[in-house]
Amino acid sequence: MVMAEDSLGGPCWLSLMARDLSAAERFYGAVLGWTFRRGGFGRAFCVAEVDGVAVAGIGAMAGELAVPVAWTVYFSVADADVAVARTRERGGTVGVGPVSFPPRGRAALVSDPEGASFGSRSPPRCSGR
């Protein structure tokens, strides 16, 4: 998938919450050829890269949490606060945010009226570079 970093409304980041971060690194490294570096959120988070370009984030979640392991796609928006307001106006649910997302920008996790979850992230260049 080509990330549409400068295209508003296009996917700009992928995030995975995994129970075993090391196992996820081994799996996606072998399957997709990703390399990994520790991200700014501590030992429980890594950034996946392809040829030195950040393509995704993988975070470790507590094993006892009864939530599914899943990927989340983030879409590029001009203003995360406006996107959250529009989500609510149109019957969606806001799960988290918007919150500040280092090194700059804001992000939110939301669901559409049928329950499909996704993220929105601003500013438009949000690939984690």
All heavy atoms as an XYZ file, in Angstrom:
934
protein
N       0.852     -1.172      0.000
C       0.000      0.000      0.000
C       0.891      1.226      0.000
O       1.794      1.355      0.811
C      -0.893      0.003      1.238
C      -1.703      1.259      1.370
S      -3.040      1.143      2.578
C      -2.186      1.459      4.082
N       0.643      2.138     -0.880
C       1.366      3.396     -0.917
C       0.648      4.375     -0.009
O      -0.551      4.588     -0.127
C       1.422      3.955     -2.364
C       2.073      5.322     -2.364
C       2.168      2.990     -3.268
N       1.372      4.951      0.908
C       0.773      5.917      1.820
C       0.581      7.244      1.105
O       1.486      7.740      0.455
C       1.651      6.135      3.056
C       1.825      4.905      3.874
S       0.266      4.372      4.560
C       0.830      3.151      5.691
N      -0.586      7.801      1.251
C      -0.926      9.066      0.611
C      -0.615     10.206      1.570
O      -1.491     10.906      2.033
C      -2.399      9.071      0.210
N       0.673     10.374      1.867
C       1.081     11.287      2.919
C       0.585     12.707      2.736
O       0.279     13.384      3.696
C       2.603     11.309      3.022
C       3.159      9.976      3.426
C       4.655      9.942      3.320
O       5.280     11.001      3.171
O       5.199      8.843      3.383
N       0.570     13.184      1.529
C       0.181     14.567      1.296
C      -1.248     14.699      0.803
O      -1.688     15.779      0.452
C       1.140     15.224      0.302
C       2.546     15.343      0.875
O       2.659     15.699      2.060
O       3.501     15.088      0.144
N      -1.975     13.613      0.742
C      -3.343     13.626      0.241
C      -4.320     13.567      1.400
O      -4.418     12.540      2.075
C      -3.587     12.427     -0.684
O      -2.712     12.472     -1.783
N      -5.042     14.644      1.610
C      -6.048     14.630      2.664
C      -7.065     13.544      2.373
O      -7.487     13.353      1.243
C      -6.731     15.993      2.763
C      -5.841     17.120      3.274
C      -6.612     18.435      3.271
C      -5.311     16.824      4.663
N      -7.442     12.812      3.389
C      -8.411     11.737      3.239
C      -7.788     10.397      2.914
O      -8.453      9.376      2.982
N      -6.514     10.364      2.585
C      -5.841      9.114      2.263
C      -5.175      8.509      3.493
O      -4.948      9.189      4.490
N      -4.854      7.217      3.434
C      -4.172      6.585      4.561
C      -2.771      7.169      4.723
O      -2.071      7.408      3.740
C      -4.120      5.109      4.176
C      -4.357      5.063      2.719
C      -5.092      6.299      2.337
N      -2.392      7.439      5.970
C      -1.080      8.041      6.201
C      -0.280      7.319      7.268
O       0.885      7.635      7.466
C      -1.237      9.518      6.540
S      -2.053      9.838      8.116
N      -0.872      6.385      7.971
C      -0.140      5.672      9.029
C      -0.887      4.408      9.376
O      -2.115      4.360      9.279
C      -0.008      6.555     10.264
C       0.854      5.973     11.344
C       0.432      5.516     12.560
C       2.270      5.785     11.318
N       1.506      5.066     13.285
C       2.652      5.218     12.545
C       3.257      6.031     10.358
C       3.964      4.888     12.849
C       4.573      5.721     10.662
C       4.919      5.157     11.896
N      -0.152      3.372      9.778
C      -0.737      2.121     10.254
C      -0.231      1.858     11.659
O       0.930      2.135     11.966
C      -0.318      0.955      9.354
C      -0.724      1.055      7.897
C      -0.061     -0.059      7.090
C      -2.226      0.976      7.766
N      -1.096      1.320     12.488
C      -0.727      1.032     13.863
C      -1.261     -0.337     14.261
O      -2.392     -0.689     13.933
C      -1.320      2.113     14.782
O      -1.026      1.838     16.119
N      -0.434     -1.095     14.959
C      -0.825     -2.416     15.447
C      -0.591     -2.469     16.942
O       0.467     -2.087     17.434
C       0.015     -3.510     14.773
C      -0.161     -4.934     15.309
C      -1.555     -5.461     15.021
C       0.903     -5.857     14.733
N      -1.576     -2.949     17.669
C      -1.403     -3.257     19.087
C      -1.303     -4.782     19.186
O      -2.227     -5.483     18.792
C      -2.585     -2.735     19.909
C      -2.653     -1.223     19.956
S      -1.136     -0.426     20.554
C      -1.077     -1.004     22.246
N      -0.156     -5.254     19.651
C       0.129     -6.685     19.689
C       0.394     -7.136     21.123
O       0.892     -6.367     21.934
C       1.347     -6.984     18.820
N       0.078     -8.372     21.416
C       0.343     -8.905     22.754
C       1.832     -9.212     22.960
O       2.340     -9.104     24.057
C      -0.466    -10.170     22.990
C      -1.952     -9.921     23.002
C      -2.721    -11.090     23.571
N      -4.095    -11.123     23.136
C      -4.998    -10.193     23.363
N      -4.674     -9.111     24.016
N      -6.239    -10.315     22.923
N       2.521     -9.598     21.885
C       3.940     -9.961     21.968
C       4.692     -9.150     20.918
O       4.711     -9.505     19.737
C       4.096    -11.457     21.740
C       5.517    -11.949     21.922
O       6.477    -11.159     21.731
O       5.685    -13.142     22.229
N       5.300     -8.067     21.350
C       5.978     -7.154     20.434
C       7.119     -7.848     19.691
O       7.263     -7.679     18.483
C       6.494     -5.932     21.209
C       7.137     -4.824     20.399
C       6.192     -4.268     19.356
C       7.616     -3.713     21.331
N       7.899     -8.643     20.380
C       9.019     -9.342     19.733
C       8.529    -10.300     18.659
O       9.108    -10.393     17.571
C       9.852    -10.100     20.768
O      10.461     -9.192     21.641
N       7.451    -11.032     18.949
C       6.894    -11.961     17.967
C       6.356    -11.196     16.751
O       6.525    -11.634     15.607
C       5.790    -12.810     18.595
N       5.726    -10.052     16.993
C       5.221     -9.235     15.880
C       6.372     -8.738     15.019
O       6.288     -8.772     13.778
C       4.395     -8.068     16.407
N       7.455     -8.316     15.642
C       8.622     -7.869     14.883
C       9.185     -9.003     14.031
O       9.512     -8.805     12.853
C       9.706     -7.332     15.815
C       9.375     -6.004     16.437
C      10.450     -5.544     17.409
O      11.372     -6.328     17.759
O      10.365     -4.384     17.839
N       9.305    -10.187     14.608
C       9.831    -11.333     13.847
C       8.913    -11.665     12.679
O       9.375    -11.887     11.556
C       9.998    -12.547     14.762
C      11.175    -12.438     15.710
C      11.467    -13.754     16.421
N      10.319    -14.303     17.133
C       9.986    -13.971     18.393
N      10.716    -13.094     19.064
N       8.941    -14.527     18.966
N       7.607    -11.689     12.919
C       6.649    -12.046     11.879
C       6.671    -11.031     10.736
O       6.871    -11.392      9.576
C       5.233    -12.147     12.465
C       4.186    -12.461     11.431
C       3.956    -13.763     11.026
C       3.437    -11.451     10.844
C       2.993    -14.063     10.063
C       2.478    -11.734      9.885
C       2.261    -13.049      9.496
N       6.464     -9.759     11.051
C       6.374     -8.743      9.990
C       7.729     -8.464      9.350
O       7.800     -8.114      8.171
C       5.713     -7.463     10.515
C       4.245     -7.692     10.767
C       3.756     -7.847     12.052
C       3.357     -7.808      9.701
C       2.402     -8.101     12.278
C       2.008     -8.059      9.917
C       1.547     -8.210     11.210
O       0.213     -8.463     11.420
N       8.808     -8.670     10.101
C      10.132     -8.558      9.501
C      10.341     -9.612      8.431
O      10.820     -9.322      7.328
N       9.931    -10.854      8.732
C      10.090    -11.945      7.777
C       9.110    -11.846      6.613
O       9.474    -12.071      5.457
C       9.915    -13.293      8.494
N       7.864    -11.495      6.900
C       6.836    -11.487      5.866
C       6.936    -10.252      4.957
O       6.806    -10.350      3.737
C       5.426    -11.568      6.498
C       4.330    -11.363      5.463
C       5.244    -12.916      7.193
N       7.173     -9.079      5.564
C       7.142     -7.833      4.795
C       8.513     -7.188      4.600
O       8.622     -6.165      3.925
C       6.199     -6.823      5.470
C       4.751     -7.295      5.632
C       3.942     -6.254      6.401
C       4.120     -7.589      4.283
N       9.534     -7.749      5.219
C      10.872     -7.193      5.083
C      11.103     -5.937      5.904
O      12.036     -5.176      5.639
N      10.267     -5.721      6.903
C      10.402     -4.530      7.736
C      11.595     -4.657      8.677
O      11.929     -5.750      9.148
C       9.158     -4.310      8.578
C       7.949     -3.860      7.813
C       7.875     -3.518      6.491
C       6.629     -3.708      8.340
N       6.594     -3.142      6.170
C       5.800     -3.258      7.286
C       6.070     -3.899      9.586
C       4.449     -2.992      7.447
C       4.709     -3.646      9.753
C       3.913     -3.188      8.688
N      12.215     -3.520      8.970
C      13.181     -3.413     10.051
C      12.523     -2.545     11.120
O      11.518     -1.869     10.844
C      14.498     -2.775      9.573
O      14.229     -1.489      9.010
C      15.184     -3.665      8.534
N      13.083     -2.554     12.328
C      12.411     -1.883     13.440
C      13.390     -1.040     14.244
O      14.557     -1.383     14.375
C      11.757     -2.924     14.365
C      10.758     -3.774     13.644
C      11.144     -4.970     13.059
C       9.443     -3.369     13.527
C      10.232     -5.744     12.376
C       8.523     -4.145     12.842
C       8.919     -5.331     12.264
N      12.861      0.049     14.769
C      13.602      0.872     15.727
C      12.637      1.232     16.842
O      11.429      1.292     16.638
C      14.185      2.127     15.075
C      13.137      3.093     14.541
C      13.799      4.373     14.008
N      12.884      5.159     13.220
C      11.964      5.991     13.698
N      11.828      6.145     15.006
N      11.164      6.676     12.900
N      13.162      1.459     18.004
C      12.317      1.862     19.127
C      11.802      3.260     18.861
O      12.536      4.128     18.396
C      13.080      1.827     20.450
C      13.404      0.423     20.889
C      12.129     -0.349     21.242
N      12.361     -1.769     21.264
C      11.696     -2.638     20.516
N      10.768     -2.242     19.680
N      11.931     -3.922     20.597
N      10.531      3.473     19.154
C       9.898      4.772     18.954
C       9.994      5.627     20.195
O      10.583      5.232     21.202
N       9.407      6.792     20.144
C       9.463      7.742     21.234
C       8.555      7.422     22.405
O       8.479      8.200     23.345
N       7.851      6.297     22.362
C       6.924      5.951     23.439
C       7.483      4.890     24.369
O       6.752      4.234     25.085
C       5.584      5.486     22.854
C       4.878      6.553     22.079
C       4.729      6.448     20.715
C       4.378      7.683     22.713
C       4.082      7.432     19.994
C       3.739      8.673     22.010
C       3.582      8.552     20.631
N       8.791      4.660     24.346
C       9.407      3.712     25.258
C       9.631      2.340     24.660
O       9.488      2.120     23.462
N       9.988      1.389     25.539
C      10.340      0.032     25.099
C       9.165     -0.744     24.544
O       9.352     -1.739     23.853
C      10.941     -0.753     26.261
C      12.271     -0.219     26.733
C      12.774     -0.997     27.913
N      11.716     -1.005     28.936
C      11.599     -1.887     29.887
N      12.451     -2.867     29.979
N      10.626     -1.811     30.772
N       7.949     -0.340     24.851
C       6.772     -1.090     24.425
C       6.231     -0.607     23.082
O       5.101     -0.890     22.725
C       5.681     -1.003     25.484
N       7.048      0.116     22.320
C       6.604      0.627     21.023
C       7.779      0.634     20.064
O       8.892      0.994     20.437
C       6.057      2.053     21.167
C       5.545      2.630     19.877
C       4.281      2.300     19.405
C       6.327      3.479     19.113
C       3.812      2.811     18.214
C       5.873      4.003     17.921
C       4.596      3.672     17.469
N       7.521      0.216     18.819
C       8.560      0.293     17.801
C       7.960      0.870     16.519
O       6.747      0.853     16.308
C       9.185     -1.075     17.536
S       8.079     -2.277     16.796
N       8.841      1.383     15.705
C       8.458      1.915     14.407
C       9.002      0.961     13.351
O      10.194      0.612     13.371
C       9.029      3.332     14.185
C       8.738      3.834     12.781
C       8.471      4.293     15.230
N       8.131      0.524     12.459
C       8.533     -0.345     11.359
C       8.977      0.528     10.195
O       8.351      1.546      9.898
C       7.359     -1.224     10.936
N      10.067      0.114      9.545
C      10.605      0.886      8.439
C      10.866      0.002      7.228
O      11.144     -1.192      7.368
C      11.921      1.558      8.845
C      11.770      2.558      9.973
C      13.083      3.208     10.357
O      14.158      2.577     10.191
O      13.031      4.362     10.830
N      10.789      0.609      6.059
C      11.190     -0.009      4.802
C      12.177      0.952      4.161
O      11.835      2.119      3.919
C       9.988     -0.249      3.863
C      10.452     -0.767      2.513
C       8.987     -1.199      4.493
N      13.401      0.499      3.937
C      14.447      1.348      3.367
C      14.586      2.665      4.124
O      14.731      3.732      3.533
C      14.179      1.614      1.887
C      14.205      0.345      1.045
O      14.983     -0.573      1.390
O      13.452      0.271      0.060
N      14.488      2.606      5.461
C      14.654      3.780      6.294
C      13.450      4.696      6.390
O      13.503      5.725      7.048
N      12.343      4.324      5.756
C      11.125      5.133      5.791
C      10.133      4.496      6.759
O       9.810      3.303      6.635
C      10.484      5.244      4.385
C       9.173      6.009      4.439
C      11.451      5.904      3.418
N       9.645      5.281      7.718
C       8.668      4.775      8.688
C       7.357      4.456      7.979
O       6.840      5.278      7.231
C       8.436      5.819      9.773
N       6.834      3.242      8.206
C       5.591      2.826      7.560
C       4.490      2.450      8.550
O       3.318      2.423      8.184
C       5.808      1.653      6.571
C       6.678      2.085      5.397
C       6.401      0.437      7.276
N       4.871      2.131      9.795
C       3.866      1.692     10.761
C       4.442      1.754     12.167
O       5.655      1.787     12.348
C       3.404      0.264     10.458
N       3.542      1.743     13.132
C       3.931      1.650     14.524
C       3.331      0.396     15.132
O       2.202      0.029     14.804
N       4.102     -0.264     15.994
C       3.592     -1.447     16.684
C       3.808     -1.232     18.182
O       4.926     -0.963     18.622
C       4.294     -2.738     16.230
C       4.134     -2.930     14.727
C       3.735     -3.940     16.997
C       4.863     -4.148     14.173
N       2.727     -1.337     18.927
C       2.787     -1.165     20.367
C       2.409     -2.449     21.073
O       1.602     -3.233     20.573
N       3.005     -2.670     22.236
C       2.677     -3.846     23.036
C       1.529     -3.503     23.974
O       1.522     -2.453     24.601
C       3.893     -4.275     23.846
N       0.547     -4.378     24.019
C      -0.548     -4.194     24.972
C      -0.443     -5.260     26.046
O       0.159     -6.313     25.835
C      -1.903     -4.265     24.269
C      -2.341     -5.647     23.862
S      -4.057     -5.662     23.369
C      -3.885     -5.940     21.628
N      -1.019     -4.974     27.167
C      -1.002     -5.931     28.270
C      -1.715     -7.213     27.846
O      -2.813     -7.171     27.291
C      -1.682     -5.331     29.496
N      -1.081     -8.337     28.092
C      -1.622     -9.624     27.686
C      -2.956     -9.966     28.306
O      -3.756    -10.693     27.738
N      -3.232     -9.424     29.493
C      -4.488     -9.747     30.166
C      -5.680     -8.931     29.654
O      -6.818     -9.199     30.025
C      -4.350     -9.583     31.682
C      -4.059     -8.178     32.158
C      -2.564     -7.816     32.176
O      -1.729     -8.628     31.742
O      -2.253     -6.716     32.623
N      -5.434     -7.928     28.813
C      -6.554     -7.160     28.264
C      -7.361     -8.028     27.308
O      -6.802     -8.705     26.448
C      -6.049     -5.916     27.522
C      -5.434     -4.821     28.376
C      -4.943     -3.683     27.490
C      -6.433     -4.292     29.391
N      -8.649     -8.002     27.456
C      -9.531     -8.821     26.611
C      -9.981     -8.019     25.395
O     -11.157     -7.833     25.149
C     -10.730     -9.300     27.421
N      -8.999     -7.534     24.638
C      -9.299     -6.800     23.408
C      -8.587     -7.503     22.268
O      -7.539     -8.128     22.455
C      -8.861     -5.318     23.502
C      -9.646     -4.581     24.562
C      -7.381     -5.204     23.775
N      -9.153     -7.413     21.067
C      -8.527     -8.103     19.939
C      -7.250     -7.404     19.484
O      -7.115     -6.187     19.591
C      -9.598     -8.040     18.852
C     -10.443     -6.863     19.203
C     -10.412     -6.759     20.699
N      -6.330     -8.195     18.992
C      -5.147     -7.665     18.328
C      -5.615     -7.229     16.947
O      -6.277     -7.993     16.248
C      -4.056     -8.757     18.224
C      -2.906     -8.285     17.371
C      -3.590     -9.156     19.613
N      -5.302     -5.994     16.583
C      -5.822     -5.494     15.315
C      -4.977     -4.344     14.784
O      -4.329     -3.631     15.546
C      -7.263     -5.006     15.489
N      -5.019     -4.185     13.476
C      -4.414     -3.040     12.809
C      -5.406     -1.887     12.809
O      -6.607     -2.099     12.697
C      -4.079     -3.383     11.355
C      -2.827     -4.184     11.230
C      -2.734     -5.536     11.066
C      -1.502     -3.690     11.264
N      -1.423     -5.911     10.996
C      -0.642     -4.794     11.113
C      -0.952     -2.414     11.415
C       0.741     -4.658     11.105
C       0.433     -2.291     11.394
C       1.260     -3.402     11.243
N      -4.880     -0.667     12.883
C      -5.688      0.536     12.738
C      -5.058      1.389     11.651
O      -3.855      1.657     11.696
C      -5.737      1.352     14.050
O      -6.271      0.526     15.082
C      -6.589      2.601     13.894
N      -5.862      1.791     10.697
C      -5.390      2.707      9.659
C      -5.740      4.130     10.087
O      -6.806      4.372     10.654
C      -5.998      2.379      8.280
C      -7.505      2.522      8.265
C      -5.380      3.252      7.193
N      -4.820      5.044      9.868
C      -5.052      6.468     10.136
C      -5.162      7.190      8.807
O      -4.355      6.960      7.900
C      -3.889      7.075     10.940
C      -3.899      6.678     12.383
C      -3.438      5.432     12.789
C      -4.387      7.546     13.353
C      -3.451      5.069     14.124
C      -4.407      7.178     14.700
C      -3.936      5.944     15.064
O      -3.953      5.577     16.385
N      -6.160      8.046      8.710
C      -6.355      8.848      7.515
C      -5.891     10.272      7.772
O      -6.093     10.821      8.861
C      -7.833      8.842      7.097
C      -8.314      7.487      6.679
C      -9.045      6.696      7.556
C      -8.027      6.983      5.423
C      -9.488      5.439      7.184
C      -8.462      5.720      5.042
C      -9.195      4.945      5.924
N      -5.300     10.869      6.765
C      -4.798     12.230      6.861
C      -5.951     13.234      6.812
O      -6.808     13.164      5.929
C      -3.850     12.480      5.679
O      -3.415     13.799      5.659
N      -5.973     14.139      7.779
C      -6.990     15.208      7.820
C      -6.281     16.535      8.068
O      -5.191     16.577      8.637
C      -8.049     14.962      8.919
C      -8.846     13.687      8.630
C      -7.414     14.886     10.299
N      -6.900     17.618      7.623
C      -6.314     18.934      7.833
C      -6.334     19.319      9.308
O      -5.424     19.977      9.792
C      -7.052     19.980      6.999
N      -7.376     18.889     10.025
C      -7.546     19.279     11.427
C      -8.262     18.147     12.155
O      -9.444     17.881     11.901
C      -8.359     20.578     11.495
C      -8.479     21.145     12.886
O      -8.720     20.372     13.838
O      -8.371     22.372     13.019
N      -7.560     17.473     13.062
C      -8.143     16.336     13.785
C      -9.343     16.753     14.623
O     -10.306     15.988     14.757
C      -7.086     15.668     14.662
N      -9.321     17.953     15.177
C     -10.448     18.417     15.991
C     -11.713     18.572     15.142
O     -12.811     18.188     15.567
C     -10.089     19.735     16.684
C      -8.963     19.551     17.683
O      -9.255     19.195     18.836
O      -7.794     19.736     17.299
N     -11.566     19.093     13.946
C     -12.710     19.247     13.033
C     -13.213     17.865     12.608
O     -14.423     17.617     12.568
C     -12.330     20.105     11.812
C     -13.420     20.073     10.749
C     -12.041     21.544     12.241
N     -12.296     16.948     12.306
C     -12.703     15.599     11.905
C     -13.480     14.899     13.014
O     -14.468     14.205     12.749
C     -11.479     14.775     11.503
N     -13.071     15.093     14.265
C     -13.791     14.500     15.398
C     -15.187     15.106     15.514
O     -16.172     14.383     15.721
C     -12.983     14.665     16.702
C     -13.854     14.465     17.932
C     -11.825     13.685     16.717
N     -15.292     16.407     15.368
C     -16.612     17.054     15.422
C     -17.515     16.520     14.323
O     -18.695     16.230     14.561
C     -16.466     18.571     15.316
N     -16.979     16.364     13.128
C     -17.773     15.832     12.005
C     -18.176     14.378     12.252
O     -19.272     13.958     11.870
C     -16.989     15.960     10.708
C     -16.861     17.388     10.246
C     -16.045     17.482      8.985
N     -15.904     18.861      8.561
C     -15.007     19.290      7.697
N     -14.174     18.429      7.129
N     -14.956     20.559      7.369
N     -17.289     13.612     12.872
C     -17.608     12.220     13.208
C     -18.824     12.171     14.120
O     -19.767     11.404     13.883
C     -16.397     11.540     13.887
O     -15.306     11.512     12.966
C     -16.730     10.138     14.341
N     -18.812     12.984     15.161
C     -19.938     13.021     16.108
C     -21.224     13.488     15.420
O     -22.289     12.910     15.635
C     -19.612     13.938     17.276
C     -18.634     13.351     18.244
C     -18.488     14.238     19.492
N     -17.624     13.604     20.459
C     -16.450     14.085     20.836
N     -16.003     15.228     20.359
N     -15.730     13.440     21.733
N     -21.124     14.545     14.612
C     -22.300     15.086     13.921
C     -22.969     14.049     13.033
O     -24.185     14.084     12.833
C     -21.898     16.272     13.034
C     -21.517     17.525     13.773
C     -20.861     18.556     12.859
O     -20.756     18.324     11.627
O     -20.432     19.601     13.388
N     -22.186     13.123     12.507
C     -22.721     12.149     11.555
C     -22.970     10.782     12.174
O     -23.103      9.781     11.491
C     -21.782     12.060     10.374
C     -21.928     13.304      9.494
C     -20.694     13.602      8.686
N     -20.874     14.818      7.903
C     -20.671     16.057      8.367
N     -20.325     16.245      9.628
N     -20.832     17.106      7.584
N     -23.030     10.727     13.505
C     -23.414      9.495     14.187
C     -22.278      8.552     14.507
O     -22.521      7.424     14.948
N     -21.045      8.987     14.314
C     -19.908      8.152     14.668
C     -19.593      8.267     16.151
O     -20.178      9.081     16.867
N     -18.669      7.457     16.604
C     -18.267      7.427     18.002
C     -16.794      7.789     18.111
O     -15.974      7.293     17.339
C     -18.478      6.017     18.588
O     -19.847      5.664     18.434
C     -18.098      5.958     20.050
N     -16.484      8.628     19.074
C     -15.094      8.997     19.319
C     -14.597      8.172     20.500
O     -15.142      8.252     21.597
C     -14.966     10.509     19.604
C     -13.524     10.874     19.924
C     -15.488     11.310     18.422
N     -13.582      7.360     20.255
C     -13.023      6.528     21.310
C     -11.915      7.221     22.077
O     -11.860      7.159     23.297
N     -11.033      7.901     21.359
C      -9.897      8.588     21.961
C      -9.621      9.863     21.188
O      -9.554      9.840     19.964
C      -8.622      7.712     21.929
C      -7.424      8.467     22.491
C      -8.829      6.402     22.657
N      -9.444     10.948     21.909
C      -8.940     12.167     21.306
C      -9.972     13.154     20.830
O     -11.155     13.001     21.128
N      -9.437     14.104     20.115
C      -8.070     14.154     19.610
C      -7.056     14.477     20.704
O      -7.358     15.183     21.654
C      -8.096     15.250     18.548
C      -9.293     16.065     18.851
C     -10.249     15.218     19.628
N      -5.870     13.911     20.539
C      -4.776     14.111     21.474
C      -3.553     14.550     20.686
O      -3.438     14.285     19.487
C      -4.457     12.830     22.270
C      -5.631     12.424     23.146
C      -4.075     11.690     21.341
N      -2.622     15.208     21.378
C      -1.363     15.583     20.741
C      -0.605     14.328     20.390
O      -0.576     13.359     21.156
C      -0.535     16.454     21.672
O      -1.190     17.673     21.888
N       0.003     14.324     19.206
C       0.724     13.161     18.716
C       2.128     13.606     18.325
O       2.295     14.280     17.325
C      -0.015     12.556     17.520
C       0.366     11.146     17.243
C      -0.312     10.108     17.846
C       1.403     10.842     16.378
C       0.025      8.787     17.596
C       1.756      9.538     16.122
C       1.071      8.514     16.731
N       3.133     13.237     19.140
C       4.495     13.684     18.852
C       4.981     13.158     17.503
O       4.537     12.089     17.091
C       5.312     13.068     19.978
C       4.329     12.736     21.042
C       3.040     12.455     20.353
N       5.859     13.808     16.796
C       6.508     15.023     17.260
C       5.656     16.276     17.027
O       5.958     17.333     17.540
C       7.777     15.081     16.410
C       7.401     14.405     15.142
C       6.413     13.337     15.534
N       4.607     16.147     16.257
C       3.703     17.285     16.052
C       2.372     16.732     15.577
O       2.266     15.602     15.161
C       4.269     18.258     15.026
C       4.586     17.602     13.689
C       5.326     18.552     12.775
N       5.880     17.901     11.628
C       5.192     17.484     10.575
N       3.904     17.642     10.521
N       5.785     16.908      9.564
N       1.365     17.531     15.654
C       0.074     17.105     15.144
C      -0.845     16.564     16.216
O      -0.531     16.565     17.399
N      -2.011     16.108     15.749
C      -3.041     15.571     16.643
C      -3.649     14.349     15.985
O      -3.645     14.223     14.769
C      -4.099     16.638     16.917
C      -3.489     17.795     17.729
C      -4.423     18.915     18.026
N      -5.637     18.607     18.759
C      -5.714     18.318     20.058
N      -4.630     18.233     20.790
N      -6.883     18.118     20.635
N      -4.182     13.464     16.814
C      -4.767     12.231     16.299
C      -5.969     11.842     17.143
O      -6.098     12.251     18.293
C      -3.736     11.103     16.308
N      -6.842     11.045     16.538
C      -8.024     10.540     17.234
C      -8.329      9.140     16.728
O      -7.999      8.795     15.591
C      -9.219     11.454     16.995
N      -8.954      8.342     17.575
C      -9.487      7.042     17.188
C     -10.997      7.131     17.246
O     -11.561      7.538     18.274
C      -8.991      5.945     18.129
C      -7.513      5.631     18.025
C      -7.093      4.674     19.138
C      -7.193      5.026     16.669
N     -11.648      6.755     16.165
C     -13.099      6.893     16.056
C     -13.688      5.644     15.396
O     -12.964      4.797     14.897
C     -13.478      8.157     15.243
C     -12.923      9.418     15.896
C     -12.987      8.061     13.804
N     -15.025      5.575     15.394
C     -15.748      4.515     14.680
C     -16.841      5.152     13.858
O     -17.452      6.149     14.275
C     -16.391      3.531     15.664
O     -15.410      2.878     16.424
N     -17.104      4.556     12.700
C     -18.223      5.041     11.891
C     -19.533      4.529     12.493
O     -19.516      3.754     13.461
C     -18.043      4.664     10.420
C     -18.229      3.182     10.114
O     -18.762      2.421     10.947
O     -17.845      2.778      9.003
N     -20.690      4.943     11.968
C     -21.968      4.524     12.558
C     -22.186      3.010     12.600
O     -22.972      2.519     13.405
C     -23.009      5.207     11.671
C     -22.314      6.432     11.175
C     -20.889      5.972     10.946
N     -21.469      2.241     11.753
C     -21.633      0.787     11.768
C     -20.591      0.092     12.638
O     -20.594     -1.126     12.754
C     -21.576      0.252     10.343
C     -22.777      0.700      9.526
C     -22.898     -0.057      8.232
O     -22.626     -1.277      8.221
O     -23.251      0.575      7.235
N     -19.665      0.865     13.231
C     -18.697      0.299     14.153
C     -17.307      0.061     13.605
O     -16.443     -0.431     14.331
N     -17.057      0.400     12.341
C     -15.709      0.243     11.790
C     -14.804      1.319     12.383
O     -15.099      2.505     12.298
C     -15.739      0.353     10.268
N     -13.706      0.898     13.004
C     -12.832      1.869     13.655
C     -11.691      2.285     12.733
O     -11.244      1.525     11.875
C     -12.291      1.303     14.966
O     -11.538      0.145     14.724
N     -11.230      3.523     12.937
C     -10.111      4.076     12.183
C      -9.575      5.273     12.951
O     -10.174      5.729     13.922
C     -10.531      4.482     10.765
C     -11.565      5.573     10.709
C     -11.193      6.906     10.543
C     -12.917      5.270     10.830
C     -12.157      7.913     10.494
C     -13.876      6.269     10.779
C     -13.491      7.595     10.613
N      -8.456      5.774     12.508
C      -7.879      6.959     13.115
C      -7.868      8.106     12.135
O      -7.895      7.906     10.917
N      -7.821      9.305     12.673
C      -7.584     10.491     11.861
C      -6.383     11.194     12.467
O      -6.196     11.188     13.682
C      -8.814     11.403     11.833
O      -9.182     11.798     13.124
N      -5.565     11.763     11.600
C      -4.312     12.344     12.069
C      -3.978     13.579     11.262
O      -4.079     13.587     10.044
C      -3.220     11.295     11.927
C      -1.965     11.641     12.687
C      -1.068     10.433     12.775
N       0.254     10.875     13.159
C       1.339     10.130     13.100
N       1.258      8.903     12.665
N       2.496     10.617     13.457
N      -3.609     14.639     11.950
C      -3.156     15.860     11.297
C      -1.818     16.243     11.913
O      -1.525     15.850     13.036
C      -4.184     16.974     11.478
O      -4.361     17.279     12.845
N      -0.989     17.000     11.261
C      -1.143     17.584      9.944
C      -1.036     16.525      8.860
O      -0.702     15.376      9.154
C       0.005     18.588      9.857
C       1.060     18.013     10.748
C       0.299     17.316     11.851
N      -1.306     16.925      7.607
C      -1.328     15.943      6.516
C      -0.086     15.061      6.428
O      -0.201     13.881      6.217
C      -1.471     16.802      5.259
C      -2.184     18.006      5.735
C      -1.682     18.241      7.127
N       1.104     15.605      6.601
C       2.296     14.757      6.542
C       2.415     14.078      7.893
O       2.919     14.638      8.837
C       3.545     15.566      6.221
C       4.772     14.679      6.087
C       5.944     15.424      5.544
N       5.929     15.607      4.109
C       6.098     14.638      3.208
N       6.263     13.415      3.599
N       6.081     14.901      1.931
N       1.935     12.837      7.964
C       1.857     12.182      9.272
C       2.495     10.809      9.270
O       2.109      9.942     10.009
C       0.396     12.107      9.729
S      -0.666     11.189      8.633
N       3.491     10.584      8.447
C       4.064      9.254      8.345
C       5.079      8.929      9.425
O       5.653      7.856      9.405
C       4.725      9.089      6.976
O       5.825      9.962      6.862
N       5.305      9.822     10.360
C       6.237      9.521     11.430
C       7.676      9.781     11.078
O       8.578      9.386     11.771
N       7.938     10.459      9.980
C       9.325     10.738      9.572
C       9.910     11.807     10.432
O       9.297     12.665     10.933
C       9.361     11.197      8.120
C       9.067     10.065      7.201
C       9.255     10.521      5.790
N       8.771      9.433      4.958
C       8.351      9.589      3.749
N       8.320     10.768      3.194
N       7.973      8.578      3.045
